[in-house]
């Protein structure tokens, strides 16, 4: 099955295979050496000198870690949401008993720095900005994130960013943009299997972490920090995925992060053009289309589930439907991770044939 | 490196390799089919008709799930601890703000049903029994667990059991013993890589789960239950590890759980006998020695770290040291998962040679 999903993405054969290397002692010297290498290489990809920690969990586990380590009950938080994953972040903020102010956009819209500034001006008690960089559910990217983070910083907020599906596909400069907490997930742009989350914390974030009152254990990042000093993780790590990550990072470094991002931009543009040529409209606001995934509006009369079924069963290709209230209203064409222009051409071809097969004409 | 650790354990080549199969759509039909198969097979290994859920986390994540889904702030809980992992369970109970009564045994001692009964009689408000089945840190197994669970049940307690390192190595009969919540971890007896936790819940446990007030998100088992109806997990699962689990369960079924357990018992006995022949004493109370790992007291004059270093560097074999306050006082010989009598003979041989190499004589 070819996966034109916004994750899990296809895994190059050599990365997949390296996961089967013999198991090592996760408290031994080999592991410590591996941890140091992964930690250094992740910093390069994140554009940061901050420590980057690796969690054995999905990206959602990483988002939970970002929240429970920093936000306490009654803290005032600005949550900027442009879709399903922004809403998930909001649920986590609510879970810890914090007081969220919600800046919510329609599906397909991106956040505007002026709105954020207004919201922060209206409530000077807000201490945290929580937002999604790339919204997988709508194929929309908050490209104003740098300006937004700077506004939030100027107001004394800690910025907590979901970069689960943006990192490697879109520029993310943690240090120069001043992003305090940034989360990504292995099954997105990292060309490897699901099961790991990555999270970077600035020194300001660690200061807040130390005094955060929210109970935590598995996702307690102080435990991760103490273990990292010994080249370990606090709990048994998913060692086979650490092997995959090592090779994935080698490949990313060897291609060069700028080139990796440029490849994503080219693939995304090719996908958008092809989709428009087929007569479809995109969900994302112009100028804010995602490099990771393209969300396509289903025109009247298009049965999305029939389309996905046909693409899968007749043409061995998985596209994604809409999540939550977007179910049946959109479909999504993923182009992140191990993706080439040829994959895009192939995906467009499958789409064309599947539409023919179900007898839909735009 | 040969791993004579109590996890991560060695992974058979075919199980390791199957993890590199191409990625699939985690929301598609193939995944649903796989989920159903894994779910059915796990039930066989757990000896239960209860649903068994798979979490992408280490075993500790599974323990957190067991606690945060059932125990609320101010709940009265009896925590039975015989070592490091029992103490970890206690920390989780404390994290949710519950009121623990702690029944604590010296390292190497196992829990006694009479003590549990006394503790429950002394405090009729206790609603939960939390305990470790096999204590990896001391090589001691709570073989009275069935009687203890029955006493707890008769007092109206929900029983929450850490079977992370006992399942597949020691009989665990979830249904006939009346264990409400039971946790295991993939890197222990399951002959596969780390990164998954398994958890079974009785209907009584689900009833408590529904009213439990502890905030939870990533480990919210109700979300797992709802997703399982659709053959899914709530968050992206570690798909490559699910592939490994499928083959691991096939192998366990084909060997037969009784035979798997008998193999562990034979290997454990052989290890104990060999260790005693070398003049060492075991940490575990007689009759409560673990099938998963043997903990060996370090006699005066034995430098445990030198021993482990020599075994690792000269003989390519990893044994484990003592955890926490047991550091330097014991070393541990793991024999669970993919283990044969030949592995035990080999481990004993390495131990003999390593002791010679560091010039230690009993």
Interface residues (C-beta under 8 A of the other chain):
Chain A: X1 X3 X5 X7 X8 X9 X10 X11 X13 X16 X17 X19 X20 X21 X22 X23 X24 X25 X26 X27 X28 X29 X30 X56 X57 X58 X59 X60 X61 X64 X91 X92 X95 X96 X97 X185 X187 X193 X194 X195 X215 X216 X217 X218 X219 X234 X235 X236 X237 X238 X239 X240 X241 X312 X318 X320
Chain B: X1 X3 X5 X7 X8 X9 X10 X11 X13 X16 X17 X19 X20 X21 X22 X23 X24 X25 X26 X27 X28 X29 X30 X56 X57 X58 X59 X60 X61 X64 X91 X92 X95 X96 X97 X185 X187 X193 X194 X195 X215 X216 X217 X218 X219 X234 X235 X236 X237 X238 X239 X240 X241 X312 X318 X320
